[in-house]
């Protein structure tokens, strides 16, 4: 079901005449590692999270997948010092 839904969204995006590039960012909030892996397996690379603690667990489990992570919450000083460094 996840694979089918992602493919439907990708088809809809591809069927629109865009003047700029479009990147689908999957919101991983409250989703399990197994659910994320299913989406990764069908080609999704950009993920967004708004809970730092959840993001760190997911990033660690999926680090070999070369995913691109986005953080959707306001940063506090605590979040900034605990947030993974980008490359």
PyMOL Python script that loads the backbone (N, CA, C, O; Angstrom):
from pymol import cmd

cmd.read_pdbstr("""\
ATOM      1  N   UNK A   1       0.815  -1.194   0.000  1.00  0.00           N
ATOM      2  CA  UNK A   1       0.000   0.000   0.000  1.00  0.00           C
ATOM      3  C   UNK A   1       0.865   1.267   0.000  1.00  0.00           C
ATOM      4  O   UNK A   1       0.578   2.219  -0.726  1.00  0.00           O
ATOM      5  N   UNK A   2       1.925   1.274   0.818  1.00  0.00           N
ATOM      6  CA  UNK A   2       2.816   2.436   0.856  1.00  0.00           C
ATOM      7  C   UNK A   2       3.437   2.650  -0.514  1.00  0.00           C
ATOM      8  O   UNK A   2       3.488   3.774  -1.013  1.00  0.00           O
ATOM      9  N   UNK A   3       3.906   1.573  -1.117  1.00  0.00           N
ATOM     10  CA  UNK A   3       4.531   1.661  -2.439  1.00  0.00           C
ATOM     11  C   UNK A   3       3.542   2.210  -3.460  1.00  0.00           C
ATOM     12  O   UNK A   3       3.891   3.087  -4.251  1.00  0.00           O
ATOM     13  N   UNK A   4       2.318   1.703  -3.449  1.00  0.00           N
ATOM     14  CA  UNK A   4       1.296   2.164  -4.396  1.00  0.00           C
ATOM     15  C   UNK A   4       0.979   3.645  -4.204  1.00  0.00           C
ATOM     16  O   UNK A   4       0.852   4.389  -5.176  1.00  0.00           O
ATOM     17  N   UNK A   5       0.852   4.066  -2.954  1.00  0.00           N
ATOM     18  CA  UNK A   5       0.547   5.475  -2.675  1.00  0.00           C
ATOM     19  C   UNK A   5       1.675   6.391  -3.144  1.00  0.00           C
ATOM     20  O   UNK A   5       1.424   7.442  -3.735  1.00  0.00           O
ATOM     21  N   UNK A   6       2.913   5.989  -2.878  1.00  0.00           N
ATOM     22  CA  UNK A   6       4.055   6.796  -3.300  1.00  0.00           C
ATOM     23  C   UNK A   6       4.114   6.888  -4.821  1.00  0.00           C
ATOM     24  O   UNK A   6       4.363   7.959  -5.375  1.00  0.00           O
ATOM     25  N   UNK A   7       3.885   5.764  -5.492  1.00  0.00           N
ATOM     26  CA  UNK A   7       3.908   5.777  -6.960  1.00  0.00           C
ATOM     27  C   UNK A   7       2.811   6.679  -7.526  1.00  0.00           C
ATOM     28  O   UNK A   7       3.041   7.372  -8.517  1.00  0.00           O
ATOM     29  N   UNK A   8       1.631   6.682  -6.918  1.00  0.00           N
ATOM     30  CA  UNK A   8       0.539   7.554  -7.361  1.00  0.00           C
ATOM     31  C   UNK A   8       0.915   9.029  -7.216  1.00  0.00           C
ATOM     32  O   UNK A   8       0.646   9.835  -8.108  1.00  0.00           O
ATOM     33  N   UNK A   9       1.527   9.372  -6.104  1.00  0.00           N
ATOM     34  CA  UNK A   9       1.944  10.762  -5.884  1.00  0.00           C
ATOM     35  C   UNK A   9       3.023  11.152  -6.887  1.00  0.00           C
ATOM     36  O   UNK A   9       2.981  12.250  -7.443  1.00  0.00           O
ATOM     37  N   UNK A  10       3.987  10.267  -7.123  1.00  0.00           N
ATOM     38  CA  UNK A  10       5.054  10.564  -8.078  1.00  0.00           C
ATOM     39  C   UNK A  10       4.495  10.749  -9.491  1.00  0.00           C
ATOM     40  O   UNK A  10       4.966  11.613 -10.231  1.00  0.00           O
ATOM     41  N   UNK A  11       3.506   9.953  -9.869  1.00  0.00           N
ATOM     42  CA  UNK A  11       2.877  10.099 -11.187  1.00  0.00           C
ATOM     43  C   UNK A  11       2.179  11.453 -11.282  1.00  0.00           C
ATOM     44  O   UNK A  11       2.291  12.143 -12.296  1.00  0.00           O
ATOM     45  N   UNK A  12       1.469  11.828 -10.242  1.00  0.00           N
ATOM     46  CA  UNK A  12       0.779  13.132 -10.242  1.00  0.00           C
ATOM     47  C   UNK A  12       1.772  14.281 -10.369  1.00  0.00           C
ATOM     48  O   UNK A  12       1.529  15.233 -11.110  1.00  0.00           O
ATOM     49  N   UNK A  13       2.873  14.197  -9.662  1.00  0.00           N
ATOM     50  CA  UNK A  13       3.899  15.246  -9.746  1.00  0.00           C
ATOM     51  C   UNK A  13       4.479  15.295 -11.146  1.00  0.00           C
ATOM     52  O   UNK A  13       4.664  16.375 -11.708  1.00  0.00           O
ATOM     53  N   UNK A  14       4.767  14.129 -11.714  1.00  0.00           N
ATOM     54  CA  UNK A  14       5.378  14.068 -13.047  1.00  0.00           C
ATOM     55  C   UNK A  14       4.437  14.514 -14.160  1.00  0.00           C
ATOM     56  O   UNK A  14       4.896  14.910 -15.231  1.00  0.00           O
ATOM     57  N   UNK A  15       3.129  14.457 -13.925  1.00  0.00           N
ATOM     58  CA  UNK A  15       2.161  14.834 -14.947  1.00  0.00           C
ATOM     59  C   UNK A  15       1.874  16.332 -14.988  1.00  0.00           C
ATOM     60  O   UNK A  15       1.115  16.795 -15.839  1.00  0.00           O
ATOM     61  N   UNK A  16       2.466  17.079 -14.091  1.00  0.00           N
ATOM     62  CA  UNK A  16       2.272  18.529 -14.060  1.00  0.00           C
ATOM     63  C   UNK A  16       3.457  19.197 -14.754  1.00  0.00           C
ATOM     64  O   UNK A  16       4.605  18.795 -14.565  1.00  0.00           O
ATOM     65  N   UNK A  17       3.172  20.204 -15.546  1.00  0.00           N
ATOM     66  CA  UNK A  17       4.230  20.952 -16.230  1.00  0.00           C
ATOM     67  C   UNK A  17       4.812  21.973 -15.244  1.00  0.00           C
ATOM     68  O   UNK A  17       4.217  23.025 -15.008  1.00  0.00           O
ATOM     69  N   UNK A  18       5.956  21.660 -14.682  1.00  0.00           N
ATOM     70  CA  UNK A  18       6.590  22.515 -13.676  1.00  0.00           C
ATOM     71  C   UNK A  18       7.583  23.471 -14.338  1.00  0.00           C
ATOM     72  O   UNK A  18       8.280  23.108 -15.286  1.00  0.00           O
ATOM     73  N   UNK A  19       7.630  24.678 -13.827  1.00  0.00           N
ATOM     74  CA  UNK A  19       8.633  25.624 -14.310  1.00  0.00           C
ATOM     75  C   UNK A  19       9.919  25.521 -13.493  1.00  0.00           C
ATOM     76  O   UNK A  19      10.953  26.064 -13.881  1.00  0.00           O
ATOM     77  N   UNK A  20       9.848  24.820 -12.360  1.00  0.00           N
ATOM     78  CA  UNK A  20      11.018  24.591 -11.515  1.00  0.00           C
ATOM     79  C   UNK A  20      11.014  23.128 -11.088  1.00  0.00           C
ATOM     80  O   UNK A  20      10.007  22.435 -11.232  1.00  0.00           O
ATOM     81  N   UNK A  21      12.134  22.670 -10.569  1.00  0.00           N
ATOM     82  CA  UNK A  21      12.181  21.276 -10.131  1.00  0.00           C
ATOM     83  C   UNK A  21      11.349  21.094  -8.854  1.00  0.00           C
ATOM     84  O   UNK A  21      11.209  22.018  -8.052  1.00  0.00           O
ATOM     85  N   UNK A  22      10.815  19.911  -8.687  1.00  0.00           N
ATOM     86  CA  UNK A  22       9.976  19.585  -7.541  1.00  0.00           C
ATOM     87  C   UNK A  22      10.597  18.397  -6.818  1.00  0.00           C
ATOM     88  O   UNK A  22      10.973  17.406  -7.444  1.00  0.00           O
ATOM     89  N   UNK A  23      10.702  18.503  -5.509  1.00  0.00           N
ATOM     90  CA  UNK A  23      11.217  17.404  -4.694  1.00  0.00           C
ATOM     91  C   UNK A  23      10.130  16.975  -3.721  1.00  0.00           C
ATOM     92  O   UNK A  23       9.608  17.788  -2.958  1.00  0.00           O
ATOM     93  N   UNK A  24       9.800  15.705  -3.756  1.00  0.00           N
ATOM     94  CA  UNK A  24       8.827  15.156  -2.818  1.00  0.00           C
ATOM     95  C   UNK A  24       9.543  14.860  -1.509  1.00  0.00           C
ATOM     96  O   UNK A  24      10.503  14.091  -1.479  1.00  0.00           O
ATOM     97  N   UNK A  25       9.072  15.474  -0.426  1.00  0.00           N
ATOM     98  CA  UNK A  25       9.633  15.240   0.901  1.00  0.00           C
ATOM     99  C   UNK A  25       8.589  14.465   1.700  1.00  0.00           C
ATOM    100  O   UNK A  25       7.489  14.960   1.946  1.00  0.00           O
ATOM    101  N   UNK A  26       8.940  13.258   2.099  1.00  0.00           N
ATOM    102  CA  UNK A  26       8.026  12.407   2.867  1.00  0.00           C
ATOM    103  C   UNK A  26       8.153  12.744   4.350  1.00  0.00           C
ATOM    104  O   UNK A  26       9.251  12.728   4.906  1.00  0.00           O
ATOM    105  N   UNK A  27       7.041  13.044   4.976  1.00  0.00           N
ATOM    106  CA  UNK A  27       7.045  13.354   6.405  1.00  0.00           C
ATOM    107  C   UNK A  27       7.040  12.037   7.174  1.00  0.00           C
ATOM    108  O   UNK A  27       6.122  11.226   7.048  1.00  0.00           O
ATOM    109  N   UNK A  28       8.078  11.846   7.966  1.00  0.00           N
ATOM    110  CA  UNK A  28       8.252  10.565   8.661  1.00  0.00           C
ATOM    111  C   UNK A  28       7.737  10.582  10.096  1.00  0.00           C
ATOM    112  O   UNK A  28       7.888   9.601  10.825  1.00  0.00           O
ATOM    113  N   UNK A  29       7.138  11.675  10.493  1.00  0.00           N
ATOM    114  CA  UNK A  29       6.617  11.826  11.857  1.00  0.00           C
ATOM    115  C   UNK A  29       5.707  10.655  12.219  1.00  0.00           C
ATOM    116  O   UNK A  29       4.758  10.351  11.496  1.00  0.00           O
ATOM    117  N   UNK A  30       5.993  10.022  13.310  1.00  0.00           N
ATOM    118  CA  UNK A  30       5.247   8.896  13.897  1.00  0.00           C
ATOM    119  C   UNK A  30       5.321   7.603  13.077  1.00  0.00           C
ATOM    120  O   UNK A  30       4.639   6.638  13.420  1.00  0.00           O
ATOM    121  N   UNK A  31       6.104   7.548  12.033  1.00  0.00           N
ATOM    122  CA  UNK A  31       6.222   6.338  11.215  1.00  0.00           C
ATOM    123  C   UNK A  31       7.378   5.475  11.708  1.00  0.00           C
ATOM    124  O   UNK A  31       8.391   5.987  12.185  1.00  0.00           O
ATOM    125  N   UNK A  32       7.216   4.180  11.589  1.00  0.00           N
ATOM    126  CA  UNK A  32       8.234   3.243  12.063  1.00  0.00           C
ATOM    127  C   UNK A  32       9.398   3.148  11.077  1.00  0.00           C
ATOM    128  O   UNK A  32       9.295   3.569   9.925  1.00  0.00           O
ATOM    129  N   UNK A  33      10.489   2.591  11.553  1.00  0.00           N
ATOM    130  CA  UNK A  33      11.657   2.351  10.700  1.00  0.00           C
ATOM    131  C   UNK A  33      11.266   1.432   9.541  1.00  0.00           C
ATOM    132  O   UNK A  33      11.686   1.656   8.406  1.00  0.00           O
ATOM    133  N   UNK A  34      10.471   0.409   9.815  1.00  0.00           N
ATOM    134  CA  UNK A  34      10.043  -0.522   8.760  1.00  0.00           C
ATOM    135  C   UNK A  34       9.224   0.190   7.684  1.00  0.00           C
ATOM    136  O   UNK A  34       9.392  -0.082   6.495  1.00  0.00           O
ATOM    137  N   UNK A  35       8.342   1.097   8.094  1.00  0.00           N
ATOM    138  CA  UNK A  35       7.554   1.857   7.118  1.00  0.00           C
ATOM    139  C   UNK A  35       8.456   2.745   6.270  1.00  0.00           C
ATOM    140  O   UNK A  35       8.273   2.849   5.057  1.00  0.00           O
ATOM    141  N   UNK A  36       9.422   3.378   6.908  1.00  0.00           N
ATOM    142  CA  UNK A  36      10.351   4.228   6.156  1.00  0.00           C
ATOM    143  C   UNK A  36      11.171   3.397   5.183  1.00  0.00           C
ATOM    144  O   UNK A  36      11.422   3.832   4.059  1.00  0.00           O
ATOM    145  N   UNK A  37      11.587   2.218   5.595  1.00  0.00           N
ATOM    146  CA  UNK A  37      12.378   1.367   4.716  1.00  0.00           C
ATOM    147  C   UNK A  37      11.585   0.983   3.471  1.00  0.00           C
ATOM    148  O   UNK A  37      12.148   0.900   2.379  1.00  0.00           O
ATOM    149  N   UNK A  38      10.290   0.749   3.626  1.00  0.00           N
ATOM    150  CA  UNK A  38       9.445   0.428   2.471  1.00  0.00           C
ATOM    151  C   UNK A  38       9.447   1.575   1.463  1.00  0.00           C
ATOM    152  O   UNK A  38       9.497   1.348   0.255  1.00  0.00           O
ATOM    153  N   UNK A  39       9.395   2.791   1.961  1.00  0.00           N
ATOM    154  CA  UNK A  39       9.381   3.964   1.085  1.00  0.00           C
ATOM    155  C   UNK A  39      10.758   4.159   0.455  1.00  0.00           C
ATOM    156  O   UNK A  39      10.860   4.509  -0.721  1.00  0.00           O
ATOM    157  N   UNK A  40      11.804   3.937   1.223  1.00  0.00           N
ATOM    158  CA  UNK A  40      13.169   4.022   0.690  1.00  0.00           C
ATOM    159  C   UNK A  40      13.357   2.990  -0.416  1.00  0.00           C
ATOM    160  O   UNK A  40      13.990   3.274  -1.433  1.00  0.00           O
ATOM    161  N   UNK A  41      12.813   1.803  -0.221  1.00  0.00           N
ATOM    162  CA  UNK A  41      12.960   0.725  -1.194  1.00  0.00           C
ATOM    163  C   UNK A  41      12.342   1.054  -2.555  1.00  0.00           C
ATOM    164  O   UNK A  41      12.723   0.459  -3.563  1.00  0.00           O
ATOM    165  N   UNK A  42      11.402   1.985  -2.595  1.00  0.00           N
ATOM    166  CA  UNK A  42      10.810   2.384  -3.878  1.00  0.00           C
ATOM    167  C   UNK A  42      11.342   3.728  -4.355  1.00  0.00           C
ATOM    168  O   UNK A  42      10.783   4.331  -5.271  1.00  0.00           O
ATOM    169  N   UNK A  43      12.432   4.203  -3.728  1.00  0.00           N
ATOM    170  CA  UNK A  43      13.140   5.346  -4.276  1.00  0.00           C
ATOM    171  C   UNK A  43      13.021   6.677  -3.557  1.00  0.00           C
ATOM    172  O   UNK A  43      13.622   7.655  -4.000  1.00  0.00           O
ATOM    173  N   UNK A  44      12.267   6.755  -2.461  1.00  0.00           N
ATOM    174  CA  UNK A  44      12.147   8.030  -1.748  1.00  0.00           C
ATOM    175  C   UNK A  44      13.449   8.317  -1.007  1.00  0.00           C
ATOM    176  O   UNK A  44      13.979   7.446  -0.317  1.00  0.00           O
ATOM    177  N   UNK A  45      13.965   9.543  -1.151  1.00  0.00           N
ATOM    178  CA  UNK A  45      15.240   9.903  -0.509  1.00  0.00           C
ATOM    179  C   UNK A  45      15.134  11.063   0.471  1.00  0.00           C
ATOM    180  O   UNK A  45      15.960  11.176   1.376  1.00  0.00           O
ATOM    181  N   UNK A  46      14.143  11.919   0.312  1.00  0.00           N
ATOM    182  CA  UNK A  46      13.988  13.083   1.187  1.00  0.00           C
ATOM    183  C   UNK A  46      12.931  12.794   2.251  1.00  0.00           C
ATOM    184  O   UNK A  46      11.812  12.385   1.942  1.00  0.00           O
ATOM    185  N   UNK A  47      13.309  13.013   3.504  1.00  0.00           N
ATOM    186  CA  UNK A  47      12.396  12.799   4.621  1.00  0.00           C
ATOM    187  C   UNK A  47      12.421  14.008   5.550  1.00  0.00           C
ATOM    188  O   UNK A  47      13.444  14.675   5.702  1.00  0.00           O
ATOM    189  N   UNK A  48      11.274  14.275   6.164  1.00  0.00           N
ATOM    190  CA  UNK A  48      11.173  15.380   7.116  1.00  0.00           C
ATOM    191  C   UNK A  48      10.673  14.848   8.448  1.00  0.00           C
ATOM    192  O   UNK A  48       9.828  13.955   8.508  1.00  0.00           O
ATOM    193  N   UNK A  49      11.210  15.413   9.499  1.00  0.00           N
ATOM    194  CA  UNK A  49      10.839  15.007  10.854  1.00  0.00           C
ATOM    195  C   UNK A  49      10.728  16.267  11.693  1.00  0.00           C
ATOM    196  O   UNK A  49      11.442  17.241  11.454  1.00  0.00           O
ATOM    197  N   UNK A  50       9.836  16.254  12.675  1.00  0.00           N
ATOM    198  CA  UNK A  50       9.782  17.424  13.536  1.00  0.00           C
ATOM    199  C   UNK A  50      10.046  17.103  15.003  1.00  0.00           C
ATOM    200  O   UNK A  50       9.997  17.993  15.852  1.00  0.00           O
ATOM    201  N   UNK A  51      10.319  15.862  15.297  1.00  0.00           N
ATOM    202  CA  UNK A  51      10.757  15.493  16.641  1.00  0.00           C
ATOM    203  C   UNK A  51      12.208  15.055  16.563  1.00  0.00           C
ATOM    204  O   UNK A  51      12.522  14.037  15.946  1.00  0.00           O
ATOM    205  N   UNK A  52      13.082  15.813  17.179  1.00  0.00           N
ATOM    206  CA  UNK A  52      14.515  15.537  17.077  1.00  0.00           C
ATOM    207  C   UNK A  52      14.862  14.143  17.573  1.00  0.00           C
ATOM    208  O   UNK A  52      15.667  13.449  16.952  1.00  0.00           O
ATOM    209  N   UNK A  53      14.265  13.723  18.688  1.00  0.00           N
ATOM    210  CA  UNK A  53      14.588  12.411  19.231  1.00  0.00           C
ATOM    211  C   UNK A  53      14.233  11.305  18.238  1.00  0.00           C
ATOM    212  O   UNK A  53      15.017  10.376  18.041  1.00  0.00           O
ATOM    213  N   UNK A  54      13.062  11.399  17.613  1.00  0.00           N
ATOM    214  CA  UNK A  54      12.669  10.411  16.598  1.00  0.00           C
ATOM    215  C   UNK A  54      13.584  10.488  15.390  1.00  0.00           C
ATOM    216  O   UNK A  54      13.983   9.462  14.838  1.00  0.00           O
ATOM    217  N   UNK A  55      13.913  11.696  14.983  1.00  0.00           N
ATOM    218  CA  UNK A  55      14.778  11.873  13.810  1.00  0.00           C
ATOM    219  C   UNK A  55      16.128  11.210  14.036  1.00  0.00           C
ATOM    220  O   UNK A  55      16.632  10.525  13.146  1.00  0.00           O
ATOM    221  N   UNK A  56      16.713  11.396  15.192  1.00  0.00           N
ATOM    222  CA  UNK A  56      18.032  10.828  15.465  1.00  0.00           C
ATOM    223  C   UNK A  56      18.012   9.306  15.407  1.00  0.00           C
ATOM    224  O   UNK A  56      18.952   8.692  14.903  1.00  0.00           O
ATOM    225  N   UNK A  57      16.957   8.698  15.913  1.00  0.00           N
ATOM    226  CA  UNK A  57      16.833   7.232  15.860  1.00  0.00           C
ATOM    227  C   UNK A  57      16.723   6.775  14.410  1.00  0.00           C
ATOM    228  O   UNK A  57      17.401   5.832  14.000  1.00  0.00           O
ATOM    229  N   UNK A  58      15.874   7.439  13.641  1.00  0.00           N
ATOM    230  CA  UNK A  58      15.659   7.059  12.244  1.00  0.00           C
ATOM    231  C   UNK A  58      16.909   7.299  11.403  1.00  0.00           C
ATOM    232  O   UNK A  58      17.272   6.466  10.573  1.00  0.00           O
ATOM    233  N   UNK A  59      17.556   8.419  11.613  1.00  0.00           N
ATOM    234  CA  UNK A  59      18.786   8.726  10.875  1.00  0.00           C
ATOM    235  C   UNK A  59      19.847   7.664  11.157  1.00  0.00           C
ATOM    236  O   UNK A  59      20.536   7.206  10.245  1.00  0.00           O
ATOM    237  N   UNK A  60      19.971   7.282  12.410  1.00  0.00           N
ATOM    238  CA  UNK A  60      20.962   6.271  12.787  1.00  0.00           C
ATOM    239  C   UNK A  60      20.646   4.915  12.145  1.00  0.00           C
ATOM    240  O   UNK A  60      21.545   4.255  11.625  1.00  0.00           O
ATOM    241  N   UNK A  61      19.388   4.501  12.178  1.00  0.00           N
ATOM    242  CA  UNK A  61      19.010   3.204  11.606  1.00  0.00           C
ATOM    243  C   UNK A  61      19.141   3.168  10.084  1.00  0.00           C
ATOM    244  O   UNK A  61      19.413   2.114   9.508  1.00  0.00           O
ATOM    245  N   UNK A  62      18.949   4.307   9.438  1.00  0.00           N
ATOM    246  CA  UNK A  62      18.917   4.345   7.977  1.00  0.00           C
ATOM    247  C   UNK A  62      20.134   5.046   7.377  1.00  0.00           C
ATOM    248  O   UNK A  62      20.115   5.424   6.206  1.00  0.00           O
ATOM    249  N   UNK A  63      21.193   5.222   8.172  1.00  0.00           N
ATOM    250  CA  UNK A  63      22.331   6.014   7.712  1.00  0.00           C
ATOM    251  C   UNK A  63      23.033   5.451   6.482  1.00  0.00           C
ATOM    252  O   UNK A  63      23.657   6.205   5.737  1.00  0.00           O
ATOM    253  N   UNK A  64      22.947   4.158   6.256  1.00  0.00           N
ATOM    254  CA  UNK A  64      23.605   3.576   5.085  1.00  0.00           C
ATOM    255  C   UNK A  64      22.825   3.824   3.790  1.00  0.00           C
ATOM    256  O   UNK A  64      23.300   3.481   2.707  1.00  0.00           O
ATOM    257  N   UNK A  65      21.645   4.410   3.895  1.00  0.00           N
ATOM    258  CA  UNK A  65      20.782   4.620   2.735  1.00  0.00           C
ATOM    259  C   UNK A  65      21.053   5.944   1.995  1.00  0.00           C
ATOM    260  O   UNK A  65      20.460   6.191   0.945  1.00  0.00           O
ATOM    261  N   UNK A  66      21.937   6.789   2.530  1.00  0.00           N
ATOM    262  CA  UNK A  66      22.241   8.099   1.932  1.00  0.00           C
ATOM    263  C   UNK A  66      20.994   8.948   1.722  1.00  0.00           C
ATOM    264  O   UNK A  66      20.769   9.484   0.638  1.00  0.00           O
ATOM    265  N   UNK A  67      20.190   9.063   2.771  1.00  0.00           N
ATOM    266  CA  UNK A  67      18.955   9.841   2.710  1.00  0.00           C
ATOM    267  C   UNK A  67      19.226  11.300   3.030  1.00  0.00           C
ATOM    268  O   UNK A  67      20.246  11.643   3.627  1.00  0.00           O
ATOM    269  N   UNK A  68      18.304  12.143   2.627  1.00  0.00           N
ATOM    270  CA  UNK A  68      18.395  13.573   2.903  1.00  0.00           C
ATOM    271  C   UNK A  68      17.290  13.898   3.903  1.00  0.00           C
ATOM    272  O   UNK A  68      16.111  13.649   3.648  1.00  0.00           O
ATOM    273  N   UNK A  69      17.687  14.455   5.036  1.00  0.00           N
ATOM    274  CA  UNK A  69      16.748  14.724   6.125  1.00  0.00           C
ATOM    275  C   UNK A  69      16.475  16.217   6.247  1.00  0.00           C
ATOM    276  O   UNK A  69      17.375  17.045   6.103  1.00  0.00           O
ATOM    277  N   UNK A  70      15.228  16.540   6.512  1.00  0.00           N
ATOM    278  CA  UNK A  70      14.781  17.914   6.733  1.00  0.00           C
ATOM    279  C   UNK A  70      14.159  17.965   8.123  1.00  0.00           C
ATOM    280  O   UNK A  70      13.495  17.020   8.549  1.00  0.00           O
ATOM    281  N   UNK A  71      14.377  19.065   8.821  1.00  0.00           N
ATOM    282  CA  UNK A  71      13.812  19.225  10.151  1.00  0.00           C
ATOM    283  C   UNK A  71      12.727  20.285  10.067  1.00  0.00           C
ATOM    284  O   UNK A  71      12.988  21.387   9.585  1.00  0.00           O
ATOM    285  N   UNK A  72      11.503  19.978  10.527  1.00  0.00           N
ATOM    286  CA  UNK A  72      10.353  20.855  10.327  1.00  0.00           C
ATOM    287  C   UNK A  72       9.940  21.629  11.570  1.00  0.00           C
ATOM    288  O   UNK A  72       8.838  22.178  11.587  1.00  0.00           O
ATOM    289  N   UNK A  73      10.729  21.699  12.568  1.00  0.00           N
ATOM    290  CA  UNK A  73      10.330  22.372  13.801  1.00  0.00           C
ATOM    291  C   UNK A  73      11.236  23.562  14.052  1.00  0.00           C
ATOM    292  O   UNK A  73      12.296  23.706  13.442  1.00  0.00           O
ATOM    293  N   UNK A  74      10.799  24.397  14.950  1.00  0.00           N
ATOM    294  CA  UNK A  74      11.659  25.504  15.364  1.00  0.00           C
ATOM    295  C   UNK A  74      12.817  24.939  16.174  1.00  0.00           C
ATOM    296  O   UNK A  74      12.642  24.031  16.987  1.00  0.00           O
ATOM    297  N   UNK A  75      13.979  25.480  15.943  1.00  0.00           N
ATOM    298  CA  UNK A  75      15.157  25.003  16.668  1.00  0.00           C
ATOM    299  C   UNK A  75      15.316  25.758  17.977  1.00  0.00           C
ATOM    300  O   UNK A  75      15.239  26.985  18.027  1.00  0.00           O
ATOM    301  N   UNK A  76      15.537  24.999  19.021  1.00  0.00           N
ATOM    302  CA  UNK A  76      15.934  25.590  20.292  1.00  0.00           C
ATOM    303  C   UNK A  76      17.441  25.398  20.410  1.00  0.00           C
ATOM    304  O   UNK A  76      18.042  24.710  19.585  1.00  0.00           O
ATOM    305  N   UNK A  77      18.036  25.978  21.390  1.00  0.00           N
ATOM    306  CA  UNK A  77      19.469  25.800  21.605  1.00  0.00           C
ATOM    307  C   UNK A  77      19.794  24.327  21.838  1.00  0.00           C
ATOM    308  O   UNK A  77      20.831  23.839  21.388  1.00  0.00           O
ATOM    309  N   UNK A  78      18.914  23.622  22.536  1.00  0.00           N
ATOM    310  CA  UNK A  78      19.134  22.199  22.789  1.00  0.00           C
ATOM    311  C   UNK A  78      19.116  21.430  21.473  1.00  0.00           C
ATOM    312  O   UNK A  78      19.981  20.587  21.232  1.00  0.00           O
ATOM    313  N   UNK A  79      18.136  21.715  20.624  1.00  0.00           N
ATOM    314  CA  UNK A  79      18.049  21.031  19.339  1.00  0.00           C
ATOM    315  C   UNK A  79      19.269  21.313  18.480  1.00  0.00           C
ATOM    316  O   UNK A  79      19.783  20.409  17.822  1.00  0.00           O
ATOM    317  N   UNK A  80      19.735  22.536  18.476  1.00  0.00           N
ATOM    318  CA  UNK A  80      20.871  22.890  17.635  1.00  0.00           C
ATOM    319  C   UNK A  80      22.119  22.105  18.016  1.00  0.00           C
ATOM    320  O   UNK A  80      22.837  21.628  17.138  1.00  0.00           O
ATOM    321  N   UNK A  81      22.386  21.965  19.292  1.00  0.00           N
ATOM    322  CA  UNK A  81      23.618  21.270  19.670  1.00  0.00           C
ATOM    323  C   UNK A  81      23.497  19.759  19.500  1.00  0.00           C
ATOM    324  O   UNK A  81      24.515  19.070  19.433  1.00  0.00           O
ATOM    325  N   UNK A  82      22.270  19.224  19.428  1.00  0.00           N
ATOM    326  CA  UNK A  82      22.078  17.785  19.257  1.00  0.00           C
ATOM    327  C   UNK A  82      21.771  17.377  17.812  1.00  0.00           C
ATOM    328  O   UNK A  82      21.729  16.188  17.495  1.00  0.00           O
ATOM    329  N   UNK A  83      21.563  18.346  16.959  1.00  0.00           N
ATOM    330  CA  UNK A  83      21.200  18.060  15.572  1.00  0.00           C
ATOM    331  C   UNK A  83      22.413  17.538  14.804  1.00  0.00           C
ATOM    332  O   UNK A  83      23.516  18.065  14.948  1.00  0.00           O
ATOM    333  N   UNK A  84      22.207  16.494  13.981  1.00  0.00           N
ATOM    334  CA  UNK A  84      23.345  15.966  13.207  1.00  0.00           C
ATOM    335  C   UNK A  84      23.903  17.008  12.238  1.00  0.00           C
ATOM    336  O   UNK A  84      23.158  17.834  11.710  1.00  0.00           O
ATOM    337  N   UNK A  85      25.174  16.965  12.014  1.00  0.00           N
ATOM    338  CA  UNK A  85      25.827  17.874  11.077  1.00  0.00           C
ATOM    339  C   UNK A  85      25.539  17.450   9.644  1.00  0.00           C
ATOM    340  O   UNK A  85      25.464  16.258   9.345  1.00  0.00           O
ATOM    341  N   UNK A  86      25.380  18.425   8.764  1.00  0.00           N
ATOM    342  CA  UNK A  86      25.164  18.124   7.355  1.00  0.00           C
ATOM    343  C   UNK A  86      26.504  18.045   6.653  1.00  0.00           C
ATOM    344  O   UNK A  86      27.514  18.542   7.151  1.00  0.00           O
ATOM    345  N   UNK A  87      26.500  17.417   5.499  1.00  0.00           N
ATOM    346  CA  UNK A  87      27.745  17.278   4.740  1.00  0.00           C
ATOM    347  C   UNK A  87      27.681  18.067   3.476  1.00  0.00           C
ATOM    348  O   UNK A  87      28.639  18.073   2.703  1.00  0.00           O
TER     349      UNK A  87
END
""", "prot")
cmd.dss("prot")
cmd.show_as("cartoon", "prot")
cmd.util.cbc("prot")
cmd.orient("prot")
